[in-house]
Amino acid sequence: MPKVIGVNFKEAGKLSYYEIELGVDALPGDQVIVETEQGTEMAEVVIPPENMPSTESVSDLKPIIRKANEEDLKKRQKLEDLEKEGRYECQQNINKAGLEMKLVDVECLFDESKMIFYFSAESRIDFRQLVKDLASIFKTRIEMRQIGVRDEAKIIGGLGSCGRRLCCNTFLNDFEPVSVKFAKEQNLPLNPFKISGICGRLMCCLRYEYDQYKEFNKKAPKKGSWVQTAHGDGKIVDYNVCREAVIVQIDNGIKYDVPLNEIKGKAKPKPKEKLEDKSKDKEKDKPSAKRPRVSGNGKKEQEDKNKSQKHRSKSKSKYKPRPSKAKQKTSAKKS
């Protein structure tokens, strides 16, 4: 089997394997020059020389060109300055044309044969004039590549809800599919604000412990079922997945953390009447606070309304309105 090394072209980028000749030392952290489908590029070694993994095909394997020297490192620094200039010029032309697109990153190939501009947009963008303007400035081939929101978060980076750097920006090489069933299996709240990342999609970390939760849910009895334990018969009220245990509540109300291998078997559920009688006895023993006696169906409110109406009618009867002057004159004429 040929000896290969694993390289990354960007931090947390896709892992690629290249054949290395015998006698060439390439340790993690070293820079090497390799040939890709797009052209010549510089990559960083992340996996030391080892045998070819069985998952990779030997037919697609390419040898490294050489280890990077001082001239290659200086050229890489010049290309980084060119990428910064390309970002500035491209953003200026986007603002002038009024295009509804967001420039995310700029990449210049090591042989300067092409510049790639990564952008995100909600719809298709007509950037033909933009490509012409950039080609006239940099005198090289221009490629505009539209990416999704997850790739945008991977390139830009940021902090997640856990307070750490984004997984996709640090160590995740590929995006694996994540669905809502992962959150359901782990008994997480189905609130999109709590289970979504800064990209607006479901968090990649929902997949990390999914298999462990799935195996535990198959072994563990359902919540609400009664089991036999060393502390007595009790009801399962919660789970402790990290310790592979269930939380059992005994008759006296005490809760115990019982591992799955210590559960003796199923128990008969106790009748609800006895439990209700115990709760009623406890309520009787408690000192009852004096409360105003209120009759059912809102009778007290109706009595208060009747009292207020009677008080108003009495106040009206005490103060009678005086007759007007016109009425006094008519009564005097009649007499």
C-alpha positions in Angstrom: 0.0 0.0 0.0 1.3 3.5 -0.8 2.1 6.0 2.0 -0.2 9.0 2.1 -0.6 12.2 4.0 -3.9 14.0 4.9 -4.0 17.7 4.0 -6.4 20.6 4.5 -6.6 23.7 2.2 -8.5 25.7 4.8 -9.1 25.4 8.6 -11.7 22.7 9.2 -11.9 22.1 5.4 -12.4 18.9 3.6 -9.7 16.3 4.2 -7.8 15.2 1.1 -5.2 12.4 0.8 -2.0 12.7 -1.4 0.7 10.2 -2.0 4.1 10.9 -0.6 7.5 9.6 -1.8 9.7 7.6 0.5 12.3 9.7 2.3 10.2 12.8 2.3 9.3 14.0 5.8 6.0 15.8 6.0 4.8 16.4 9.6 1.5 18.0 10.8 1.8 21.7 10.4 4.1 21.6 7.3 3.0 23.3 4.0 3.1 21.3 0.8 2.3 22.2 -2.9 -0.2 19.8 -4.5 -2.2 19.6 -7.7 -6.0 19.8 -7.6 -8.8 19.9 -10.2 -8.7 23.7 -10.1 -4.9 24.0 -10.3 -1.9 24.2 -8.2 -2.5 25.0 -4.5 -0.8 25.1 -1.1 -2.1 22.9 1.7 -1.3 22.2 5.3 -0.5 18.6 6.5 -2.8 17.5 9.3 -2.2 13.7 9.2 1.4 12.3 9.1 2.4 9.6 6.6 0.4 6.4 7.0 -1.1 3.6 5.0 -3.9 4.3 2.6 -7.3 4.2 4.4 -9.6 1.5 3.0 -12.4 4.1 2.5 -10.3 6.0 -0.1 -9.7 4.8 -3.7 -6.1 4.4 -4.9 -7.0 5.3 -8.5 -7.7 9.0 -7.6 -4.6 9.3 -5.6 -2.1 12.1 -6.7 1.4 12.7 -5.5 2.5 15.9 -3.8 4.7 18.2 -5.9 7.0 19.3 -3.2 7.3 20.7 0.3 6.8 24.5 0.4 10.0 26.5 0.6 10.6 30.2 1.5 9.7 31.5 -1.9 6.4 29.6 -1.8 5.6 31.1 1.6 6.4 34.6 0.4 4.2 34.1 -2.6 1.3 32.9 -0.3 1.6 36.2 1.6 1.4 38.2 -1.6 -1.7 36.2 -2.6 -3.4 37.0 0.7 -2.8 40.7 0.1 -4.3 40.2 -3.4 -7.4 38.5 -1.9 -7.9 41.5 0.4 -7.7 43.8 -2.5 -10.2 41.6 -4.5 -12.6 41.7 -1.6 -12.5 45.5 -1.5 -12.9 46.0 -5.3 -15.7 43.4 -5.5 -17.7 45.0 -2.7 -17.3 48.5 -4.2 -18.7 47.2 -7.6 -21.5 45.4 -5.8 -22.6 48.6 -4.1 -22.4 50.6 -7.3 -24.5 48.0 -9.3 -27.0 47.7 -6.4 -26.8 43.9 -6.4 -28.6 42.1 -3.6 -25.8 39.7 -2.7 -23.4 39.3 0.2 -19.7 38.8 -0.4 -18.4 36.1 2.0 -14.8 35.2 0.9 -12.2 35.6 -1.8 -9.8 32.8 -2.8 -6.9 33.2 -5.2 -5.2 30.0 -6.6 -1.5 29.5 -6.0 -0.6 29.7 -9.6 -2.8 32.9 -10.0 -4.8 31.3 -12.8 -8.1 32.1 -11.2 -9.8 34.1 -8.4 -12.9 32.7 -6.8 -15.5 35.0 -5.1 -17.9 33.3 -2.7 -21.2 35.0 -2.1 -24.7 34.3 -0.6 -28.0 35.6 -2.0 -31.7 34.7 -1.5 -32.3 34.5 -5.3 -30.4 34.2 -8.5 -28.1 37.2 -9.3 -27.1 38.5 -12.8 -23.4 39.2 -12.1 -22.1 39.2 -15.7 -21.2 42.9 -15.7 -19.5 42.4 -12.3 -17.3 39.6 -13.6 -16.3 41.8 -16.6 -15.3 44.6 -14.3 -13.3 42.4 -11.9 -11.5 40.7 -14.9 -10.5 44.1 -16.3 -9.0 45.0 -12.9 -7.1 41.8 -12.0 -6.3 40.5 -15.5 -7.2 36.9 -14.6 -10.1 34.4 -14.8 -13.0 35.3 -12.4 -15.4 32.8 -10.9 -18.5 33.7 -8.9 -19.7 30.9 -6.6 -22.9 31.0 -4.7 -23.0 29.2 -1.3 -25.6 28.3 1.3 -26.1 29.7 4.8 -24.3 26.7 6.5 -21.2 27.2 4.3 -21.4 30.9 5.0 -21.3 30.3 8.8 -18.4 27.8 8.3 -16.3 30.5 6.5 -17.1 33.5 8.6 -17.2 31.7 12.0 -18.6 32.9 15.3 -19.8 31.7 18.7 -22.6 29.2 19.4 -25.1 29.2 22.2 -22.6 27.2 24.2 -20.1 30.0 24.2 -17.5 28.2 22.1 -16.5 28.6 18.5 -18.7 27.1 15.9 -18.1 23.3 15.3 -18.2 23.8 11.5 -15.5 26.5 11.8 -13.1 24.5 14.0 -13.2 20.7 13.4 -16.2 19.6 11.3 -15.0 18.6 7.8 -18.4 17.8 6.2 -22.0 18.7 7.0 -24.1 15.7 8.0 -27.9 15.7 7.7 -29.7 16.7 10.9 -33.5 16.4 11.4 -36.1 17.2 14.1 -36.2 13.5 15.2 -32.7 14.0 16.7 -34.1 16.6 19.1 -37.2 14.4 19.9 -35.1 11.4 20.7 -33.1 13.5 23.2 -36.2 15.0 24.8 -35.2 18.5 23.8 -37.7 21.4 23.5 -38.8 21.8 19.9 -38.3 25.5 20.1 -36.5 26.7 16.9 -34.7 29.4 18.8 -33.1 26.8 21.1 -32.2 24.0 18.7 -31.0 26.2 15.7 -27.6 27.7 15.1 -26.6 31.1 13.9 -27.0 29.9 10.3 -30.8 29.3 11.0 -30.5 25.6 10.5 -30.7 22.8 13.1 -27.5 22.7 15.2 -24.9 20.1 14.1 -24.2 19.1 17.7 -27.7 17.4 17.8 -26.1 14.5 16.1 -23.2 14.0 18.5 -25.2 12.1 21.3 -28.1 10.9 19.1 -26.9 7.2 19.0 -26.4 7.0 22.7 -29.9 8.4 23.4 -31.4 6.1 20.9 -29.8 3.0 22.5 -30.8 4.2 26.0 -34.4 4.8 25.1 -34.6 1.2 23.7 -33.3 -0.3 27.0 -35.0 2.0 29.6 -38.6 1.5 30.7 -41.1 4.2 29.8 -41.8 7.1 32.1 -44.7 6.5 34.4 -44.1 2.7 34.6 -43.6 0.9 38.0 -40.4 -1.1 38.6 -38.9 -3.1 41.4 -35.7 -1.7 43.0 -33.5 -2.3 46.0 -35.3 0.6 47.7 -38.8 -0.8 47.0 -41.4 -0.5 44.3 -41.5 2.9 42.7 -42.6 4.9 39.6 -40.1 6.2 37.0 -40.4 10.0 36.8 -37.2 10.9 34.8 -34.0 9.7 33.1 -30.3 10.1 33.7 -28.9 9.2 30.3 -25.2 10.1 31.1 -25.2 7.5 34.0 -27.5 5.1 32.1 -30.0 5.3 35.0 -33.6 6.1 35.8 -35.0 8.3 38.6 -37.5 6.3 40.6 -40.0 7.8 43.1 -40.9 5.6 46.1 -44.2 5.7 48.0 -42.8 8.0 50.7 -41.9 10.6 48.0 -38.1 10.0 48.0 -36.4 9.8 44.6 -33.5 7.4 43.9 -31.1 7.3 41.0 -31.2 3.6 39.9 -29.0 2.2 37.2 -30.7 0.1 34.5 -28.8 -3.1 35.5 -30.1 -2.8 39.1 -33.8 -2.8 38.1 -35.2 -6.1 39.3 -38.3 -6.1 37.1 -41.8 -4.7 36.6 -44.0 -3.9 39.6 -47.8 -3.6 39.9 -48.9 0.0 39.9 -50.5 1.0 43.2 -54.2 2.1 43.2 -54.8 5.8 42.8 -57.3 5.8 45.7 -54.7 5.1 48.3 -52.4 7.8 47.0 -55.3 10.3 46.9 -56.3 9.4 50.5 -52.7 10.0 51.7 -52.6 13.4 50.0 -55.9 14.3 51.6 -54.7 13.3 55.0 -51.6 15.5 54.6 -53.8 18.4 53.6 -55.9 17.9 56.7 -52.9 17.9 59.0 -51.7 21.3 57.6 -53.1 24.4 59.5 -55.8 25.9 57.4 -55.7 29.7 56.9 -59.0 31.6 57.4 -60.5 32.6 54.1 -63.7 34.4 53.3 -66.6 32.0 52.6 -67.6 32.2 49.0 -70.7 30.4 47.7 -70.7 28.6 44.3 -71.7 30.1 40.9 -70.7 33.6 41.9 -73.5 34.2 44.4 -71.3 36.5 46.5 -70.7 38.8 43.5 -74.4 38.9 42.8 -75.2 39.9 46.5 -72.6 42.7 46.3 -74.2 44.0 43.2 -77.7 43.9 44.7 -76.5 45.8 47.8 -74.9 48.5 45.7 -78.1 48.9 43.6 -80.2 49.3 46.8 -77.8 51.9 48.2 -78.1 53.9 44.9 -81.9 53.8 45.0 -82.0 55.1 48.6 -79.7 57.9 47.8 -81.9 58.9 44.8 -85.1 58.8 47.0 -83.6 61.3 49.6 -82.8 64.0 47.1 -85.9 64.8 45.0 -85.5 67.3 42.1 -87.1 70.8 42.6 -89.8 71.9 40.2 -88.8 74.3 37.5 -89.9 78.0 37.5 -92.1 77.5 34.4 -94.1 74.8 36.3 -94.5 77.2 39.4 -96.0 79.9 37.2 -98.6 77.6 35.6 -99.7 76.4 39.0 -100.1 80.0 40.2 -102.4 81.0 37.3 -104.6 78.0 37.8 -105.2 79.1 41.4 
